[in-house]
């Protein structure tokens, strides 16, 4: 079964379009964000109804699958598909048939291998049986190596049953306790009846004793009322005495004392104000004297300021900016002088080089002049040899040939030598001309520098003359004088300002002191007036009370308070005078009624003691009986069932618990047997996968590992040197290993032709291994349809050269 078409309707960034795929290798090419991953997500959504990618896509996606002559349409996981494809989980599909970028490793390898074994070896019933036992036993399987923390359903039932048996046993004990408590209730009830009869007999004697006590108490009460009547008469006498103190009140004394204290305070205040006034007047005199002295100093400092200002005006021509300009001009003059020296050195060197070149040129001209006659002599010699050869013929041929060769060769050598010397002379002449130009240029530069230096020197002399200085040092000394004068003037002005500010403050202080003196005089005058008024008011109030001093007023008030204190203790009795008289009359009547009651009984102390003892014992037994009865009733109510039913339920629950424990032991034995069977099945699957995966891994890497072992949580790769876990391998070796294992699993799982989705999976592989992987993809394309996505132009060209179908998503 292979993917024939993908139909999209408004799906993500791909929009609405159709894609057709060849049955073998298809290359999906495009840069990042071109839609390669979106295309794979669309295929996954059509097959399973969803995609593992977290992106949310709008629109629809349909896949047309080709299975021989039959075409199958799937959309959102709905439609007719191959038998082995039904029920396949999305994570299982992605662990084998879909490789995303950077995700060659298996997701949840343990669970995935269980699903793989179920599909390849039909171990579904074995795992369902194990899952059923795990559900029942849960954490009880820890001794067998299962790391399950959750408690199993069977263990929960056993725990619940044990809890229920414990409750029933507690209820059984409660039934036995109820029997004992009811026996105690019967014994207590008999004792209560006996005490009730004895209490009845003692009640008659107790009532007579109460009358005796009542008569005695009434006699004592009558005597107390007589004493209260005597105090009532004393209170009426005190009231008559207090009428003579009607004008004497505590508030009046308080007011007089306050006025007297206020008068004393005003007297002291007036004296204090006069002392303060004298002190402030002395301070005023001191301030005025200091102000006069400060103003005199201000006049002196201002005169000094005028003198310093005149000195500063004498130095107006000396300025800081002019000094800075002079320093810059000095630096410029120094630089120009240095430049002149350098130019003169260069001129000297250039003239020496020019003289040397001229001397060499003259030497070359002399050498050329010496060679020129030799050149013509050689030419004449060659001509002579040629003439002899033409004239005499063969008879003088050796001699004429020798002359011709010697003369011709000498001519040619001398000609070339002269040309070379002429070329050297020309180069020397050219060099001399260039040096002459440079000398002229340097002389012009020298004149320019000299002119600028003279101009700067003239300008500097003019500025120094304007300032009255003969040199820079004198100008600097004048500038220092100006700076010192300015600092002195600034300090004087600051000092004068501060002194004037202080003088203003002192004038303000003097005005404030004068105002304060006026206020003190006003306050003293007011205090004197208040003092005279208080003296008159005190005399007026004492005269109204018939007294002459405050001490006499205070003595009268103390006597009045003593009388009031005595009266206050009797006041309540005065108010109750009528009640006391009525109560005395009533007691007289009641005593008349109790005339026949004896004054005392011979055993009156024992009567009450015996009665209280019997009553206390009766109440204790009655309370204990009520408490016991309530507790028994609560115990019976808490049981909620009959005693026989409790004993029957306890027996049945114990039997059920024995059966559940026996079932747990049997399930543990069965689970242990299933684990043994699973190990044998897992070994057979691993052997099937490991051989094929090792073959593909050797093909991809070109390595020859001896062994490959797949476990539930790891992949081990062995060589003669060592064994390595998959996490110990480099990414360039680990990813081909995962790909080889996925390919081996895909061959075992798929029942016929199928497809592989590869989203740029070879990022960590070098060029050699990528070539081998491409070769492997084309080798298995007869069994698997390949959909390979990449953004790498080199990989695109490589795959297209092998005849792949291109799906270009480039913008």
MISE-835333 format. One record per residue (C-alpha): residue number from 1; residue in three letters; x, y, z. Coordinates in steps of 0.5 Angstrom, whole numbers. Layout:
<sites>
NUM,ALA,X,Y,Z .
...
</sites>
This chain:
<sites>
1,UNK,0,0,0 .
2,UNK,3,7,-2 .
3,UNK,1,14,-2 .
4,UNK,-2,16,-9 .
5,UNK,-5,23,-8 .
6,UNK,-5,28,-2 .
7,UNK,-11,33,-3 .
8,UNK,-11,39,1 .
9,UNK,-17,44,3 .
10,UNK,-15,51,6 .
11,UNK,-10,47,10 .
12,UNK,-4,51,14 .
13,UNK,1,55,10 .
14,UNK,0,50,4 .
15,UNK,-7,52,3 .
16,UNK,-12,49,-3 .
17,UNK,-8,44,-7 .
18,UNK,-6,37,-9 .
19,UNK,0,33,-9 .
20,UNK,1,27,-13 .
21,UNK,7,22,-11 .
22,UNK,11,16,-15 .
23,UNK,11,9,-12 .
24,UNK,18,10,-10 .
25,UNK,23,16,-8 .
26,UNK,19,22,-8 .
27,UNK,24,29,-6 .
28,UNK,20,34,-2 .
29,UNK,25,40,-3 .
30,UNK,24,47,0 .
31,UNK,27,52,5 .
32,UNK,25,53,12 .
33,UNK,18,55,13 .
34,UNK,16,53,6 .
35,UNK,11,48,8 .
36,UNK,15,41,9 .
37,UNK,13,39,16 .
38,UNK,6,42,14 .
39,UNK,5,37,8 .
40,UNK,7,31,13 .
41,UNK,3,34,19 .
42,UNK,-3,34,13 .
43,UNK,-2,26,12 .
44,UNK,-1,25,19 .
45,UNK,-8,28,20 .
46,UNK,-11,25,14 .
47,UNK,-9,18,17 .
48,UNK,-10,19,24 .
49,UNK,-15,25,25 .
50,UNK,-9,29,29 .
51,UNK,-2,30,29 .
52,UNK,3,30,34 .
53,UNK,6,37,32 .
54,UNK,3,43,37 .
55,UNK,1,47,31 .
56,UNK,-6,48,30 .
57,UNK,-9,47,23 .
58,UNK,-15,50,19 .
59,UNK,-18,46,13 .
60,UNK,-18,39,11 .
61,UNK,-13,34,9 .
62,UNK,-15,27,5 .
63,UNK,-10,22,3 .
64,UNK,-11,17,-3 .
65,UNK,-8,10,-2 .
66,UNK,-6,5,-7 .
67,UNK,-7,-2,-5 .
68,UNK,-6,-6,-12 .
69,UNK,-11,-4,-16 .
70,UNK,-15,-2,-10 .
71,UNK,-16,6,-8 .
72,UNK,-17,8,-1 .
73,UNK,-19,15,1 .
74,UNK,-18,17,9 .
75,UNK,-20,24,12 .
76,UNK,-19,25,19 .
77,UNK,-17,18,21 .
78,UNK,-24,16,18 .
79,UNK,-24,11,12 .
80,UNK,-22,4,9 .
81,UNK,-15,2,11 .
82,UNK,-11,-4,11 .
83,UNK,-12,-9,16 .
84,UNK,-5,-8,20 .
85,UNK,-6,-1,20 .
86,UNK,-13,-1,24 .
87,UNK,-12,1,31 .
88,UNK,-5,3,30 .
89,UNK,-3,9,35 .
90,UNK,0,15,33 .
91,UNK,6,14,37 .
92,UNK,7,7,35 .
93,UNK,7,10,27 .
94,UNK,12,16,29 .
95,UNK,17,11,32 .
96,UNK,17,7,26 .
97,UNK,14,10,19 .
98,UNK,15,17,21 .
99,UNK,22,20,22 .
100,UNK,22,28,24 .
101,UNK,28,33,24 .
102,UNK,32,31,30 .
103,UNK,28,25,33 .
104,UNK,31,19,30 .
105,UNK,31,16,38 .
106,UNK,24,12,40 .
107,UNK,19,15,44 .
108,UNK,17,11,50 .
109,UNK,22,5,48 .
110,UNK,19,1,53 .
111,UNK,11,2,52 .
112,UNK,13,2,44 .
113,UNK,17,-5,44 .
114,UNK,11,-8,48 .
115,UNK,6,-5,42 .
116,UNK,11,-8,37 .
117,UNK,11,-15,40 .
118,UNK,4,-15,40 .
119,UNK,3,-13,33 .
120,UNK,9,-18,30 .
121,UNK,8,-24,35 .
122,UNK,1,-24,37 .
123,UNK,3,-23,44 .
124,UNK,-4,-18,46 .
125,UNK,-7,-24,50 .
126,UNK,-1,-25,54 .
127,UNK,0,-17,56 .
128,UNK,-8,-16,57 .
129,UNK,-7,-22,62 .
130,UNK,-1,-19,65 .
131,UNK,-5,-12,65 .
132,UNK,-11,-15,68 .
133,UNK,-6,-18,74 .
134,UNK,-3,-12,75 .
135,UNK,-10,-8,76 .
136,UNK,-11,-13,81 .
137,UNK,-5,-14,85 .
138,UNK,-1,-7,84 .
139,UNK,4,-6,88 .
140,UNK,4,-13,91 .
141,UNK,8,-15,84 .
142,UNK,14,-11,87 .
143,UNK,18,-17,89 .
144,UNK,17,-20,82 .
145,UNK,21,-13,79 .
146,UNK,15,-9,77 .
147,UNK,16,-2,80 .
148,UNK,8,-1,81 .
149,UNK,6,4,87 .
150,UNK,-1,4,86 .
151,UNK,-5,-1,90 .
152,UNK,-9,-7,86 .
153,UNK,-16,-8,86 .
154,UNK,-15,-15,90 .
155,UNK,-11,-12,95 .
156,UNK,-16,-6,96 .
157,UNK,-22,-11,97 .
158,UNK,-17,-15,102 .
159,UNK,-16,-9,106 .
160,UNK,-23,-7,106 .
161,UNK,-25,-14,108 .
162,UNK,-20,-14,114 .
163,UNK,-22,-7,116 .
164,UNK,-30,-10,116 .
165,UNK,-28,-16,120 .
166,UNK,-24,-11,125 .
167,UNK,-30,-7,125 .
168,UNK,-35,-13,126 .
169,UNK,-30,-16,132 .
170,UNK,-30,-9,135 .
171,UNK,-38,-10,135 .
172,UNK,-38,-17,138 .
173,UNK,-33,-14,144 .
174,UNK,-38,-9,144 .
175,UNK,-44,-14,145 .
176,UNK,-40,-17,151 .
177,UNK,-39,-11,154 .
178,UNK,-47,-9,154 .
179,UNK,-48,-15,157 .
180,UNK,-44,-14,163 .
181,UNK,-46,-7,163 .
182,UNK,-54,-9,164 .
183,UNK,-52,-13,170 .
184,UNK,-49,-7,173 .
185,UNK,-55,-3,172 .
186,UNK,-60,-9,175 .
187,UNK,-55,-8,182 .
188,UNK,-55,-1,182 .
189,UNK,-63,0,181 .
190,UNK,-64,-5,187 .
191,UNK,-59,0,192 .
192,UNK,-63,6,189 .
193,UNK,-70,3,192 .
194,UNK,-67,2,199 .
195,UNK,-64,9,199 .
196,UNK,-70,12,197 .
197,UNK,-74,9,203 .
198,UNK,-69,11,208 .
199,UNK,-69,18,205 .
200,UNK,-76,19,206 .
201,UNK,-75,17,214 .
202,UNK,-70,22,215 .
203,UNK,-74,28,211 .
204,UNK,-79,29,217 .
205,UNK,-74,30,222 .
206,UNK,-70,34,217 .
207,UNK,-77,39,216 .
208,UNK,-77,40,224 .
209,UNK,-70,42,224 .
210,UNK,-71,47,219 .
211,UNK,-76,50,223 .
212,UNK,-71,50,229 .
213,UNK,-66,54,225 .
214,UNK,-71,58,222 .
215,UNK,-74,61,229 .
216,UNK,-66,62,231 .
217,UNK,-65,66,225 .
218,UNK,-71,70,226 .
219,UNK,-69,72,233 .
220,UNK,-62,74,230 .
221,UNK,-65,78,225 .
222,UNK,-69,82,230 .
223,UNK,-63,84,234 .
224,UNK,-60,86,228 .
225,UNK,-66,91,226 .
226,UNK,-66,94,233 .
227,UNK,-58,96,232 .
228,UNK,-60,99,225 .
229,UNK,-66,103,228 .
230,UNK,-61,106,233 .
231,UNK,-56,108,227 .
232,UNK,-62,111,223 .
233,UNK,-63,116,229 .
234,UNK,-56,118,229 .
235,UNK,-56,119,222 .
236,UNK,-62,124,223 .
237,UNK,-58,128,228 .
238,UNK,-52,128,223 .
239,UNK,-57,132,218 .
240,UNK,-59,137,223 .
241,UNK,-51,139,224 .
242,UNK,-50,139,217 .
243,UNK,-55,145,216 .
244,UNK,-50,149,219 .
245,UNK,-44,148,213 .
246,UNK,-49,150,207 .
247,UNK,-44,155,204 .
248,UNK,-38,151,205 .
249,UNK,-37,147,199 .
250,UNK,-30,143,196 .
251,UNK,-31,146,189 .
252,UNK,-31,153,193 .
253,UNK,-24,151,196 .
254,UNK,-21,148,190 .
255,UNK,-23,155,186 .
256,UNK,-20,159,192 .
257,UNK,-14,155,192 .
258,UNK,-13,155,185 .
259,UNK,-14,163,185 .
260,UNK,-9,163,191 .
261,UNK,-4,159,187 .
262,UNK,-5,163,180 .
263,UNK,-4,169,184 .
264,UNK,3,166,187 .
265,UNK,5,164,180 .
266,UNK,3,171,177 .
267,UNK,8,174,182 .
268,UNK,13,170,180 .
269,UNK,12,171,173 .
270,UNK,12,178,173 .
271,UNK,19,178,177 .
272,UNK,21,173,172 .
273,UNK,19,177,166 .
274,UNK,23,183,169 .
275,UNK,29,179,169 .
276,UNK,28,176,162 .
277,UNK,27,184,160 .
278,UNK,34,186,163 .
279,UNK,37,180,160 .
280,UNK,34,182,153 .
281,UNK,36,189,154 .
282,UNK,43,187,155 .
283,UNK,43,182,149 .
284,UNK,40,188,145 .
285,UNK,46,193,147 .
286,UNK,51,187,145 .
287,UNK,48,186,138 .
288,UNK,48,194,136 .
289,UNK,55,194,138 .
290,UNK,57,188,134 .
291,UNK,53,191,128 .
292,UNK,56,198,128 .
293,UNK,63,194,128 .
294,UNK,61,190,122 .
295,UNK,59,196,118 .
296,UNK,66,199,120 .
297,UNK,69,192,117 .
298,UNK,65,192,111 .
299,UNK,67,200,109 .
300,UNK,74,197,110 .
301,UNK,73,191,106 .
302,UNK,70,195,100 .
303,UNK,76,200,100 .
304,UNK,80,194,99 .
305,UNK,76,192,94 .
306,UNK,77,198,90 .
307,UNK,84,198,91 .
308,UNK,84,191,88 .
309,UNK,80,193,82 .
310,UNK,85,198,80 .
311,UNK,90,193,80 .
312,UNK,86,188,76 .
313,UNK,84,194,71 .
314,UNK,92,195,70 .
315,UNK,92,188,67 .
316,UNK,87,188,63 .
317,UNK,91,186,57 .
318,UNK,93,180,60 .
319,UNK,88,174,58 .
320,UNK,88,167,59 .
321,UNK,85,166,52 .
322,UNK,91,170,49 .
323,UNK,96,166,54 .
324,UNK,93,159,51 .
325,UNK,94,162,44 .
326,UNK,101,164,45 .
327,UNK,102,157,48 .
328,UNK,99,154,42 .
329,UNK,103,158,37 .
330,UNK,110,156,41 .
331,UNK,108,149,40 .
332,UNK,107,151,33 .
333,UNK,113,154,32 .
334,UNK,117,148,35 .
335,UNK,114,144,30 .
336,UNK,115,148,24 .
337,UNK,123,149,27 .
338,UNK,123,141,27 .
339,UNK,120,141,20 .
340,UNK,125,145,18 .
341,UNK,131,141,21 .
342,UNK,128,135,18 .
343,UNK,127,138,11 .
344,UNK,134,141,11 .
345,UNK,136,134,13 .
346,UNK,132,131,7 .
347,UNK,135,136,2 .
348,UNK,142,135,4 .
349,UNK,141,127,3 .
350,UNK,137,129,-4 .
351,UNK,143,133,-6 .
352,UNK,148,128,-4 .
353,UNK,144,122,-8 .
354,UNK,144,127,-14 .
355,UNK,151,128,-14 .
356,UNK,152,121,-14 .
357,UNK,148,119,-20 .
358,UNK,151,125,-24 .
359,UNK,158,122,-22 .
360,UNK,155,115,-24 .
361,UNK,152,118,-31 .
362,UNK,159,121,-33 .
363,UNK,163,115,-31 .
364,UNK,158,111,-36 .
365,UNK,159,116,-41 .
366,UNK,166,115,-41 .
367,UNK,166,108,-42 .
368,UNK,161,108,-48 .
369,UNK,166,113,-51 .
370,UNK,171,108,-50 .
371,UNK,167,102,-53 .
372,UNK,165,106,-59 .
373,UNK,172,106,-63 .
374,UNK,172,98,-61 .
375,UNK,165,97,-64 .
376,UNK,167,100,-71 .
377,UNK,174,96,-71 .
378,UNK,170,90,-70 .
379,UNK,165,92,-75 .
380,UNK,171,93,-80 .
381,UNK,174,87,-78 .
382,UNK,168,83,-80 .
383,UNK,167,87,-87 .
384,UNK,175,85,-88 .
385,UNK,174,78,-87 .
386,UNK,167,78,-92 .
387,UNK,171,82,-97 .
388,UNK,177,77,-97 .
389,UNK,172,71,-97 .
390,UNK,169,74,-103 .
391,UNK,175,76,-107 .
392,UNK,180,70,-106 .
393,UNK,175,65,-105 .
394,UNK,176,58,-102 .
395,UNK,184,59,-101 .
396,UNK,183,64,-95 .
397,UNK,176,61,-93 .
398,UNK,179,59,-86 .
399,UNK,182,66,-85 .
400,UNK,177,70,-87 .
401,UNK,172,66,-83 .
402,UNK,176,67,-77 .
403,UNK,176,74,-78 .
404,UNK,168,74,-80 .
405,UNK,166,71,-74 .
406,UNK,171,75,-69 .
407,UNK,169,81,-72 .
408,UNK,162,80,-72 .
409,UNK,162,77,-65 .
410,UNK,166,82,-62 .
411,UNK,161,88,-66 .
412,UNK,155,84,-63 .
413,UNK,157,84,-56 .
414,UNK,160,91,-56 .
415,UNK,153,93,-59 .
416,UNK,149,90,-54 .
417,UNK,154,92,-48 .
418,UNK,154,99,-50 .
419,UNK,146,99,-51 .
420,UNK,146,96,-44 .
421,UNK,151,102,-41 .
422,UNK,146,107,-45 .
423,UNK,140,104,-41 .
424,UNK,144,105,-35 .
425,UNK,146,112,-36 .
426,UNK,139,114,-38 .
427,UNK,136,111,-32 .
428,UNK,141,115,-28 .
429,UNK,140,121,-32 .
430,UNK,132,120,-30 .
431,UNK,134,119,-23 .
432,UNK,138,125,-22 .
433,UNK,132,129,-26 .
434,UNK,127,126,-21 .
435,UNK,132,128,-15 .
436,UNK,132,135,-18 .
437,UNK,125,135,-18 .
438,UNK,124,133,-11 .
439,UNK,130,138,-9 .
440,UNK,126,143,-12 .
441,UNK,119,141,-8 .
442,UNK,123,140,-1 .
443,UNK,126,147,-2 .
444,UNK,119,150,-4 .
445,UNK,117,147,3 .
446,UNK,122,149,7 .
447,UNK,121,156,4 .
448,UNK,114,155,6 .
449,UNK,115,153,13 .
450,UNK,120,159,14 .
451,UNK,115,164,12 .
452,UNK,110,161,17 .
453,UNK,115,161,22 .
454,UNK,116,168,21 .
455,UNK,109,170,21 .
456,UNK,108,166,28 .
457,UNK,114,169,31 .
458,UNK,112,176,29 .
459,UNK,104,175,31 .
460,UNK,107,173,38 .
461,UNK,112,179,39 .
462,UNK,106,184,37 .
463,UNK,101,180,43 .
464,UNK,107,180,48 .
465,UNK,108,188,46 .
466,UNK,101,189,47 .
467,UNK,101,186,54 .
468,UNK,107,190,56 .
469,UNK,111,183,56 .
470,UNK,118,182,53 .
471,UNK,118,174,53 .
472,UNK,113,169,54 .
473,UNK,116,168,61 .
474,UNK,114,175,63 .
475,UNK,107,174,60 .
476,UNK,106,168,64 .
477,UNK,108,172,71 .
478,UNK,103,177,69 .
479,UNK,98,172,68 .
480,UNK,99,169,75 .
481,UNK,99,176,78 .
482,UNK,92,177,74 .
483,UNK,90,170,77 .
484,UNK,92,172,84 .
485,UNK,89,179,83 .
486,UNK,82,176,81 .
487,UNK,82,170,86 .
488,UNK,83,176,91 .
489,UNK,78,180,89 .
490,UNK,73,174,88 .
491,UNK,75,173,96 .
492,UNK,74,180,98 .
493,UNK,67,180,94 .
494,UNK,65,174,97 .
495,UNK,67,176,104 .
496,UNK,63,183,103 .
497,UNK,57,179,101 .
498,UNK,57,175,107 .
499,UNK,59,181,112 .
500,UNK,53,185,109 .
501,UNK,48,179,109 .
502,UNK,50,178,116 .
503,UNK,49,185,118 .
504,UNK,42,184,115 .
505,UNK,41,178,119 .
506,UNK,43,182,125 .
507,UNK,39,188,124 .
508,UNK,33,183,123 .
509,UNK,35,180,130 .
510,UNK,35,187,133 .
511,UNK,28,188,131 .
512,UNK,26,182,133 .
513,UNK,29,183,140 .
514,UNK,26,190,141 .
515,UNK,19,187,139 .
516,UNK,21,181,144 .
517,UNK,22,187,149 .
518,UNK,15,190,148 .
519,UNK,12,184,148 .
520,UNK,15,182,155 .
521,UNK,13,189,158 .
522,UNK,6,188,155 .
523,UNK,6,181,158 .
524,UNK,8,183,165 .
525,UNK,3,189,165 .
526,UNK,-3,184,164 .
527,UNK,0,179,169 .
528,UNK,0,185,175 .
529,UNK,-7,187,173 .
530,UNK,-9,179,173 .
531,UNK,-6,179,180 .
532,UNK,-10,185,183 .
533,UNK,-16,182,180 .
534,UNK,-15,175,184 .
535,UNK,-13,178,190 .
536,UNK,-20,182,190 .
537,UNK,-24,176,188 .
538,UNK,-21,172,194 .
539,UNK,-23,177,199 .
540,UNK,-30,177,196 .
541,UNK,-31,170,197 .
542,UNK,-28,169,204 .
543,UNK,-32,175,206 .
544,UNK,-39,172,203 .
545,UNK,-37,165,208 .
546,UNK,-36,169,214 .
547,UNK,-28,168,214 .
548,UNK,-22,171,213 .
549,UNK,-17,166,211 .
550,UNK,-17,160,206 .
551,UNK,-14,156,212 .
552,UNK,-21,157,216 .
553,UNK,-25,155,210 .
554,UNK,-21,149,209 .
555,UNK,-22,147,216 .
556,UNK,-29,148,216 .
557,UNK,-29,144,209 .
558,UNK,-26,138,213 .
559,UNK,-31,138,219 .
560,UNK,-36,138,213 .
561,UNK,-33,132,210 .
562,UNK,-33,128,216 .
563,UNK,-40,129,218 .
564,UNK,-42,127,211 .
565,UNK,-37,121,211 .
566,UNK,-41,118,217 .
567,UNK,-48,120,214 .
568,UNK,-46,116,208 .
569,UNK,-45,110,211 .
570,UNK,-52,111,215 .
571,UNK,-55,114,208 .
572,UNK,-58,107,206 .
573,UNK,-61,105,213 .
574,UNK,-64,112,213 .
575,UNK,-67,111,206 .
576,UNK,-70,104,209 .
577,UNK,-73,106,215 .
578,UNK,-80,104,213 .
579,UNK,-77,97,211 .
580,UNK,-74,96,217 .
581,UNK,-80,98,221 .
582,UNK,-84,93,217 .
583,UNK,-79,87,217 .
584,UNK,-79,88,225 .
585,UNK,-87,88,225 .
586,UNK,-87,82,220 .
587,UNK,-82,78,224 .
588,UNK,-85,79,231 .
589,UNK,-92,76,228 .
590,UNK,-87,70,225 .
591,UNK,-84,69,232 .
592,UNK,-91,68,235 .
593,UNK,-93,63,230 .
594,UNK,-86,59,232 .
595,UNK,-87,59,240 .
596,UNK,-88,52,240 .
597,UNK,-82,50,236 .
598,UNK,-77,48,241 .
599,UNK,-70,52,241 .
600,UNK,-66,46,239 .
601,UNK,-66,39,238 .
602,UNK,-61,34,241 .
603,UNK,-59,30,235 .
604,UNK,-60,36,230 .
605,UNK,-52,36,228 .
606,UNK,-53,28,226 .
607,UNK,-60,29,222 .
608,UNK,-57,34,217 .
609,UNK,-51,30,216 .
610,UNK,-54,23,215 .
611,UNK,-59,26,210 .
612,UNK,-54,29,206 .
613,UNK,-50,23,206 .
614,UNK,-56,19,204 .
615,UNK,-58,24,199 .
616,UNK,-51,24,196 .
617,UNK,-51,17,195 .
618,UNK,-57,17,192 .
619,UNK,-55,22,187 .
620,UNK,-49,19,185 .
621,UNK,-52,12,184 .
622,UNK,-58,15,180 .
623,UNK,-53,19,176 .
624,UNK,-49,13,175 .
625,UNK,-55,9,173 .
626,UNK,-57,14,168 .
627,UNK,-50,15,165 .
628,UNK,-49,7,165 .
629,UNK,-56,7,161 .
630,UNK,-55,12,156 .
631,UNK,-48,9,155 .
632,UNK,-51,2,154 .
633,UNK,-57,5,149 .
634,UNK,-51,9,145 .
635,UNK,-47,2,144 .
636,UNK,-54,-1,142 .
637,UNK,-55,4,137 .
638,UNK,-48,5,134 .
639,UNK,-49,-3,133 .
640,UNK,-54,-2,128 .
641,UNK,-56,-9,128 .
642,UNK,-58,-15,132 .
643,UNK,-52,-19,136 .
644,UNK,-54,-25,132 .
645,UNK,-53,-22,125 .
646,UNK,-46,-19,128 .
647,UNK,-43,-26,129 .
648,UNK,-46,-29,123 .
649,UNK,-43,-23,119 .
650,UNK,-36,-24,122 .
651,UNK,-36,-31,120 .
652,UNK,-38,-30,113 .
653,UNK,-33,-25,112 .
654,UNK,-27,-29,115 .
655,UNK,-28,-34,110 .
656,UNK,-29,-29,104 .
657,UNK,-22,-26,107 .
658,UNK,-19,-33,107 .
659,UNK,-21,-34,99 .
660,UNK,-18,-27,97 .
661,UNK,-12,-28,100 .
662,UNK,-11,-35,97 .
663,UNK,-13,-32,90 .
664,UNK,-8,-27,91 .
665,UNK,-2,-32,92 .
666,UNK,-5,-36,86 .
667,UNK,-5,-29,81 .
668,UNK,2,-28,84 .
669,UNK,4,-35,81 .
670,UNK,1,-34,75 .
671,UNK,4,-27,74 .
672,UNK,11,-30,75 .
673,UNK,9,-35,70 .
674,UNK,7,-30,65 .
675,UNK,14,-26,66 .
676,UNK,18,-32,64 .
677,UNK,14,-33,58 .
678,UNK,15,-26,56 .
679,UNK,22,-26,57 .
680,UNK,22,-32,52 .
681,UNK,18,-28,47 .
682,UNK,22,-22,47 .
683,UNK,28,-26,46 .
684,UNK,25,-29,40 .
685,UNK,23,-22,37 .
686,UNK,30,-19,39 .
687,UNK,33,-24,35 .
688,UNK,29,-23,29 .
689,UNK,30,-15,29 .
690,UNK,38,-15,31 .
691,UNK,40,-19,25 .
692,UNK,37,-15,20 .
693,UNK,38,-8,24 .
694,UNK,46,-10,24 .
695,UNK,46,-11,17 .
696,UNK,43,-4,15 .
697,UNK,48,-1,20 .
698,UNK,54,-4,17 .
699,UNK,52,-2,10 .
700,UNK,51,5,13 .
701,UNK,57,6,17 .
702,UNK,62,1,13 .
703,UNK,64,-1,20 .
704,UNK,64,-9,22 .
705,UNK,61,-9,29 .
706,UNK,60,-16,32 .
707,UNK,54,-16,35 .
708,UNK,48,-11,36 .
709,UNK,43,-12,42 .
710,UNK,36,-9,43 .
711,UNK,33,-8,50 .
712,UNK,27,-5,53 .
713,UNK,31,1,55 .
714,UNK,37,1,51 .
715,UNK,41,-1,45 .
716,UNK,48,-4,46 .
717,UNK,53,-4,40 .
718,UNK,59,-9,41 .
719,UNK,66,-10,38 .
720,UNK,72,-14,40 .
721,UNK,75,-8,44 .
722,UNK,68,-6,48 .
723,UNK,61,-5,48 .
724,UNK,57,2,48 .
725,UNK,50,4,50 .
726,UNK,47,8,45 .
727,UNK,48,14,49 .
728,UNK,55,13,49 .
729,UNK,55,14,41 .
730,UNK,57,20,38 .
731,UNK,51,23,34 .
732,UNK,54,21,27 .
733,UNK,54,14,29 .
734,UNK,47,14,34 .
735,UNK,43,17,29 .
736,UNK,44,11,23 .
737,UNK,44,6,29 .
738,UNK,37,8,30 .
739,UNK,35,9,23 .
740,UNK,37,2,22 .
741,UNK,33,-1,27 .
742,UNK,27,3,25 .
743,UNK,28,0,18 .
744,UNK,28,-7,21 .
745,UNK,22,-6,25 .
746,UNK,18,-3,19 .
747,UNK,20,-9,15 .
748,UNK,17,-14,20 .
749,UNK,11,-10,22 .
750,UNK,9,-8,15 .
751,UNK,5,-14,12 .
752,UNK,6,-11,5 .
753,UNK,8,-5,1 .
754,UNK,8,1,6 .
755,UNK,11,8,6 .
756,UNK,16,12,10 .
757,UNK,16,19,12 .
758,UNK,23,22,13 .
759,UNK,23,30,15 .
760,UNK,30,32,14 .
761,UNK,33,26,18 .
762,UNK,40,26,16 .
763,UNK,43,33,19 .
764,UNK,48,29,24 .
765,UNK,51,25,18 .
766,UNK,57,26,14 .
767,UNK,57,26,7 .
768,UNK,60,19,6 .
769,UNK,54,16,11 .
770,UNK,49,21,7 .
771,UNK,51,18,1 .
772,UNK,50,11,4 .
773,UNK,43,13,7 .
774,UNK,41,15,0 .
775,UNK,43,8,-3 .
776,UNK,40,5,2 .
777,UNK,33,9,1 .
778,UNK,33,7,-6 .
779,UNK,35,0,-5 .
780,UNK,29,-1,0 .
781,UNK,24,3,-5 .
782,UNK,22,-3,-8 .
783,UNK,19,-5,-1 .
784,UNK,17,2,2 .
785,UNK,15,8,-2 .
786,UNK,20,14,1 .
787,UNK,18,21,2 .
788,UNK,24,25,4 .
789,UNK,24,32,5 .
790,UNK,30,37,5 .
791,UNK,32,44,5 .
792,UNK,40,42,3 .
793,UNK,41,43,-5 .
794,UNK,47,38,-5 .
795,UNK,42,32,-2 .
796,UNK,37,35,-7 .
797,UNK,41,34,-13 .
798,UNK,44,27,-11 .
799,UNK,37,24,-10 .
800,UNK,35,27,-17 .
801,UNK,41,24,-20 .
802,UNK,38,17,-18 .
803,UNK,31,19,-21 .
804,UNK,27,21,-15 .
805,UNK,21,25,-16 .
806,UNK,21,32,-14 .
807,UNK,16,36,-11 .
808,UNK,18,43,-10 .
809,UNK,16,48,-5 .
810,UNK,20,53,-6 .
811,UNK,17,60,-6 .
</sites>
